[in-house]
Structures are given as C-alpha cells and as structure tokens.
C-alpha cells in the first residue's frame, strides 16, 4: 500500500507521464481509502483544467 507522500508524488508525476500498471493499481487502491489524497487529486485536475482554459483563451 502507498503512503500519502508516495501517492502525492505519483499524482504529481501522472501530470507529466503515464503511470505504469502497478502504479495505477496502487494509486486507485490508495484513493479508495484516503479522502485527503482524493481531494489532492481533484485539486490537481482543477488546476490543470484552469491552466488549459487560460492557455486556450490566449490563442
């Protein structure tokens, strides 16, 4: 099982690279039981979407 620190690192890395099968499975298991990391994952998604919107408006 991943620690929250390991999960946050993987969530951040997932923004830049595809996670491997083992990493994805471990992440999904961790997110099923950890409300804090689930919130962090949602925050990352929201920030990424906001950045995309700003970038698209500049074009």
N, CA, C and O atoms as a Tinker XYZ file with bonds, in Angstrom:
   236  protein
     1  N      0.842000   -1.178000    0.000000    73     2
     2  CA     0.000000    0.000000    0.000000    64     1     3
     3  C      0.893000    1.250000    0.000000    63     2     4     5
     4  O      1.955000    1.280000    0.622000    81     3
     5  N      0.432000    2.260000   -0.708000    73     3     6
     6  CA     1.175000    3.517000   -0.783000    64     5     7
     7  C      0.938000    4.368000    0.461000    63     6     8     9
     8  O     -0.131000    4.317000    1.071000    81     7
     9  N      1.938000    5.139000    0.821000    73     7    10
    10  CA     1.733000    6.173000    1.834000    64     9    11
    11  C      1.164000    7.403000    1.117000    63    10    12    13
    12  O      1.192000    7.488000   -0.111000    81    11
    13  N      0.656000    8.335000    1.892000    73    11    14
    14  CA     0.138000    9.572000    1.288000    64    13    15
    15  C      1.242000   10.330000    0.561000    63    14    16    17
    16  O      0.999000   10.920000   -0.492000    81    15
    17  N      2.431000   10.319000    1.105000    73    15    18
    18  CA     3.552000   11.008000    0.459000    64    17    19
    19  C      3.852000   10.367000   -0.895000    63    18    20    21
    20  O      4.044000   11.073000   -1.885000    81    19
    21  N      3.893000    9.045000   -0.944000    73    19    22
    22  CA     4.144000    8.343000   -2.209000    64    21    23
    23  C      3.018000    8.614000   -3.197000    63    22    24    25
    24  O      3.262000    8.822000   -4.386000    81    23
    25  N      1.784000    8.611000   -2.701000    73    23    26
    26  CA     0.630000    8.868000   -3.574000    64    25    27
    27  C      0.693000   10.276000   -4.152000    63    26    28    29
    28  O      0.419000   10.468000   -5.337000    81    27
    29  N      1.051000   11.260000   -3.335000    73    27    30
    30  CA     1.111000   12.631000   -3.846000    64    29    31
    31  C      2.205000   12.785000   -4.896000    63    30    32    33
    32  O      2.038000   13.524000   -5.866000    81    31
    33  N      3.315000   12.095000   -4.707000    73    31    34
    34  CA     4.386000   12.130000   -5.714000    64    33    35
    35  C      3.886000   11.517000   -7.016000    63    34    36    37
    36  O      4.094000   12.082000   -8.090000    81    35
    37  N      3.225000   10.361000   -6.927000    73    35    38
    38  CA     2.711000    9.714000   -8.140000    64    37    39
    39  C      1.633000   10.546000   -8.814000    63    38    40    41
    40  O      1.586000   10.621000  -10.042000    81    39
    41  N      0.763000   11.173000   -8.024000    73    39    42
    42  CA    -0.263000   12.032000   -8.612000    64    41    43
    43  C      0.376000   13.189000   -9.373000    63    42    44    45
    44  O     -0.081000   13.554000  -10.456000    81    43
    45  N      1.416000   13.755000   -8.812000    73    43    46
    46  CA     2.125000   14.839000   -9.492000    64    45    47
    47  C      2.828000   14.338000  -10.752000    63    46    48    49
    48  O      2.788000   14.995000  -11.792000    81    47
    49  N      3.465000   13.184000  -10.657000    73    47    50
    50  CA     4.149000   12.618000  -11.821000    64    49    51
    51  C      3.167000   12.258000  -12.926000    63    50    52    53
    52  O      3.497000   12.347000  -14.109000    81    51
    53  N      1.963000   11.853000  -12.545000    73    51    54
    54  CA     0.953000   11.470000  -13.531000    64    53    55
    55  C      0.545000   12.650000  -14.409000    63    54    56    57
    56  O     -0.024000   12.456000  -15.483000    81    55
    57  N      0.831000   13.864000  -13.959000    73    55    58
    58  CA     0.550000   15.042000  -14.771000    64    57    59
    59  C      1.514000   15.135000  -15.962000    63    58    60    61
    60  O      1.202000   15.767000  -16.971000    81    59
    61  N      2.685000   14.501000  -15.836000    73    59    62
    62  CA     3.728000   14.620000  -16.849000    64    61    63
    63  C      4.025000   13.339000  -17.612000    63    62    64    65
    64  O      4.621000   13.372000  -18.689000    81    63
    65  N      3.603000   12.201000  -17.045000    73    63    66
    66  CA     3.906000   10.933000  -17.701000    64    65    67
    67  C      2.813000    9.927000  -17.372000    63    66    68    69
    68  O      2.159000   10.030000  -16.334000    81    67
    69  N      2.617000    8.956000  -18.256000    73    67    70
    70  CA     1.646000    7.904000  -17.934000    64    69    71
    71  C      2.198000    6.995000  -16.840000    63    70    72    73
    72  O      3.368000    6.614000  -16.865000    81    71
    73  N      1.347000    6.656000  -15.891000    73    71    74
    74  CA     1.758000    5.737000  -14.836000    64    73    75
    75  C      1.700000    4.307000  -15.356000    63    74    76    77
    76  O      0.875000    3.966000  -16.205000    81    75
    77  N      2.588000    3.487000  -14.830000    73    75    78
    78  CA     2.585000    2.077000  -15.188000    64    77    79
    79  C      1.398000    1.368000  -14.549000    63    78    80    81
    80  O      0.718000    1.935000  -13.693000    81    79
    81  N      1.151000    0.141000  -14.960000    73    79    82
    82  CA     0.019000   -0.628000  -14.460000    64    81    83
    83  C      0.064000   -0.766000  -12.940000    63    82    84    85
    84  O     -0.934000   -0.520000  -12.262000    81    83
    85  N      1.206000   -1.154000  -12.413000    73    83    86
    86  CA     1.350000   -1.330000  -10.963000    64    85    87
    87  C      1.093000   -0.018000  -10.227000    63    86    88    89
    88  O      0.421000    0.000000   -9.196000    81    87
    89  N      1.630000    1.077000  -10.758000    73    87    90
    90  CA     1.430000    2.386000  -10.142000    64    89    91
    91  C     -0.047000    2.777000  -10.155000    63    90    92    93
    92  O     -0.563000    3.295000   -9.165000    81    91
    93  N     -0.723000    2.529000  -11.274000    73    91    94
    94  CA    -2.145000    2.865000  -11.378000    64    93    95
    95  C     -2.986000    2.062000  -10.392000    63    94    96    97
    96  O     -3.900000    2.597000   -9.765000    81    95
    97  N     -2.671000    0.777000  -10.261000    73    95    98
    98  CA    -3.419000   -0.071000   -9.330000    64    97    99
    99  C     -3.204000    0.392000   -7.894000    63    98   100   101
   100  O     -4.160000    0.544000   -7.133000    81    99
   101  N     -1.947000    0.614000   -7.531000    73    99   102
   102  CA    -1.654000    1.082000   -6.175000    64   101   103
   103  C     -2.327000    2.423000   -5.895000    63   102   104   105
   104  O     -2.837000    2.654000   -4.799000    81   103
   105  N     -2.323000    3.302000   -6.893000    73   103   106
   106  CA    -2.937000    4.617000   -6.726000    64   105   107
   107  C     -4.441000    4.483000   -6.527000    63   106   108   109
   108  O     -5.002000    5.111000   -5.630000    81   107
   109  N     -5.094000    3.680000   -7.345000    73   107   110
   110  CA    -6.542000    3.508000   -7.212000    64   109   111
   111  C     -6.907000    2.933000   -5.852000    63   110   112   113
   112  O     -7.877000    3.369000   -5.233000    81   111
   113  N     -6.140000    1.959000   -5.386000    73   111   114
   114  CA    -6.399000    1.379000   -4.072000    64   113   115
   115  C     -6.242000    2.431000   -2.976000    63   114   116   117
   116  O     -7.060000    2.513000   -2.060000    81   115
   117  N     -5.189000    3.227000   -3.079000    73   115   118
   118  CA    -4.955000    4.262000   -2.072000    64   117   119
   119  C     -6.085000    5.289000   -2.085000    63   118   120   121
   120  O     -6.577000    5.690000   -1.031000    81   119
   121  N     -6.494000    5.713000   -3.280000    73   119   122
   122  CA    -7.535000    6.740000   -3.378000    64   121   123
   123  C     -8.880000    6.229000   -2.872000    63   122   124   125
   124  O     -9.720000    7.021000   -2.444000    81   123
   125  N     -9.095000    4.916000   -2.916000    73   123   126
   126  CA   -10.340000    4.351000   -2.385000    64   125   127
   127  C    -10.459000    4.541000   -0.874000    63   126   128   129
   128  O    -11.563000    4.640000   -0.338000    81   127
   129  N     -9.317000    4.590000   -0.196000    73   127   130
   130  CA    -9.360000    4.657000    1.267000    64   129   131
   131  C     -8.896000    5.996000    1.838000    63   130   132   133
   132  O     -9.032000    6.228000    3.039000    81   131
   133  N     -8.357000    6.870000    1.012000    73   131   134
   134  CA    -7.768000    8.109000    1.528000    64   133   135
   135  C     -8.492000    9.342000    0.981000    63   134   136   137
   136  O     -8.347000    9.704000   -0.187000    81   135
   137  N     -9.258000    9.960000    1.838000    73   135   138
   138  CA   -10.016000   11.148000    1.453000    64   137   139
   139  C     -9.094000   12.330000    1.134000    63   138   140   141
   140  O     -9.368000   13.094000    0.209000    81   139
   141  N     -8.022000   12.481000    1.880000    73   139   142
   142  CA    -7.097000   13.593000    1.660000    64   141   143
   143  C     -6.434000   13.534000    0.291000    63   142   144   145
   144  O     -6.358000   14.543000   -0.410000    81   143
   145  N     -5.958000   12.365000   -0.085000    73   143   146
   146  CA    -5.311000   12.223000   -1.400000    64   145   147
   147  C     -6.321000   12.321000   -2.539000    63   146   148   149
   148  O     -5.994000   12.794000   -3.627000    81   147
   149  N     -7.544000   11.873000   -2.285000    73   147   150
   150  CA    -8.598000   12.036000   -3.285000    64   149   151
   151  C     -8.842000   13.521000   -3.529000    63   150   152   153
   152  O     -8.980000   13.951000   -4.675000    81   151
   153  N     -8.895000   14.305000   -2.454000    73   151   154
   154  CA    -9.054000   15.759000   -2.601000    64   153   155
   155  C     -7.869000   16.367000   -3.340000    63   154   156   157
   156  O     -8.055000   17.229000   -4.198000    81   155
   157  N     -6.655000   15.930000   -3.019000    73   155   158
   158  CA    -5.464000   16.441000   -3.699000    64   157   159
   159  C     -5.531000   16.131000   -5.192000    63   158   160   161
   160  O     -5.191000   16.974000   -6.021000    81   159
   161  N     -5.968000   14.925000   -5.531000    73   159   162
   162  CA    -6.101000   14.536000   -6.930000    64   161   163
   163  C     -7.098000   15.437000   -7.650000    63   162   164   165
   164  O     -6.846000   15.870000   -8.774000    81   163
   165  N     -8.220000   15.718000   -7.009000    73   163   166
   166  CA    -9.224000   16.608000   -7.611000    64   165   167
   167  C     -8.678000   18.021000   -7.779000    63   166   168   169
   168  O     -8.941000   18.677000   -8.787000    81   167
   169  N     -7.919000   18.486000   -6.795000    73   167   170
   170  CA    -7.325000   19.821000   -6.890000    64   169   171
   171  C     -6.358000   19.902000   -8.063000    63   170   172   173
   172  O     -6.344000   20.895000   -8.790000    81   171
   173  N     -5.551000   18.865000   -8.252000    73   171   174
   174  CA    -4.630000   18.848000   -9.392000    64   173   175
   175  C     -5.395000   18.907000  -10.713000    63   174   176   177
   176  O     -5.007000   19.622000  -11.637000    81   175
   177  N     -6.489000   18.143000  -10.790000    73   175   178
   178  CA    -7.305000   18.145000  -12.009000    64   177   179
   179  C     -7.906000   19.525000  -12.260000    63   178   180   181
   180  O     -7.916000   19.998000  -13.397000    81   179
   181  N     -8.406000   20.174000  -11.207000    73   179   182
   182  CA    -8.985000   21.511000  -11.356000    64   181   183
   183  C     -7.945000   22.529000  -11.821000    63   182   184   185
   184  O     -8.219000   23.355000  -12.691000    81   183
   185  N     -6.745000   22.460000  -11.229000    73   183   186
   186  CA    -5.683000   23.392000  -11.638000    64   185   187
   187  C     -5.280000   23.151000  -13.092000    63   186   188   189
   188  O     -5.064000   24.101000  -13.844000    81   187
   189  N     -5.180000   21.899000  -13.481000    73   187   190
   190  CA    -4.808000   21.584000  -14.860000    64   189   191
   191  C     -5.872000   22.092000  -15.842000    63   190   192   193
   192  O     -5.538000   22.636000  -16.895000    81   191
   193  N     -7.145000   21.914000  -15.497000    73   191   194
   194  CA    -8.233000   22.400000  -16.346000    64   193   195
   195  C     -8.221000   23.923000  -16.436000    63   194   196   197
   196  O     -8.452000   24.483000  -17.508000    81   195
   197  N     -7.951000   24.598000  -15.312000    73   195   198
   198  CA    -7.907000   26.061000  -15.312000    64   197   199
   199  C     -6.759000   26.558000  -16.183000    63   198   200   201
   200  O     -6.917000   27.530000  -16.921000    81   199
   201  N     -5.629000   25.910000  -16.103000    73   199   202
   202  CA    -4.474000   26.297000  -16.926000    64   201   203
   203  C     -4.792000   26.104000  -18.398000    63   202   204   205
   204  O     -4.431000   26.938000  -19.228000    81   203
   205  N     -5.472000   25.001000  -18.728000    73   203   206
   206  CA    -5.859000   24.763000  -20.127000    64   205   207
   207  C     -6.782000   25.867000  -20.627000    63   206   208   209
   208  O     -6.618000   26.356000  -21.745000    81   207
   209  N     -7.754000   26.263000  -19.802000    73   207   210
   210  CA    -8.684000   27.319000  -20.216000    64   209   211
   211  C     -7.962000   28.631000  -20.466000    63   210   212   213
   212  O     -8.230000   29.310000  -21.457000    81   211
   213  N     -7.050000   28.992000  -19.577000    73   211   214
   214  CA    -6.281000   30.234000  -19.747000    64   213   215
   215  C     -5.435000   30.146000  -21.014000    63   214   216   217
   216  O     -5.379000   31.094000  -21.796000    81   215
   217  N     -4.782000   29.015000  -21.210000    73   215   218
   218  CA    -3.933000   28.836000  -22.392000    64   217   219
   219  C     -4.774000   28.930000  -23.668000    63   218   220   221
   220  O     -4.352000   29.548000  -24.646000    81   219
   221  N     -5.963000   28.317000  -23.658000    73   219   222
   222  CA    -6.824000   28.339000  -24.846000    64   221   223
   223  C     -7.357000   29.739000  -25.131000    63   222   224   225
   224  O     -7.581000   30.086000  -26.291000    81   223
   225  N     -7.564000   30.542000  -24.098000    73   223   226
   226  CA    -8.038000   31.914000  -24.294000    64   225   227
   227  C     -6.953000   32.777000  -24.926000    63   226   228   229
   228  O     -7.258000   33.726000  -25.648000    81   227
   229  N     -5.694000   32.458000  -24.661000    73   227   230
   230  CA    -4.593000   33.235000  -25.213000    64   229   231
   231  C     -4.385000   32.960000  -26.700000    63   230   232   233
   232  O     -3.735000   33.746000  -27.390000    81   231
   233  N     -4.925000   31.861000  -27.194000    73   231   234
   234  CA    -4.746000   31.510000  -28.623000    64   233   235
   235  C     -5.760000   32.131000  -29.476000    63   234   236
   236  O     -5.748000   31.936000  -30.691000    81   235
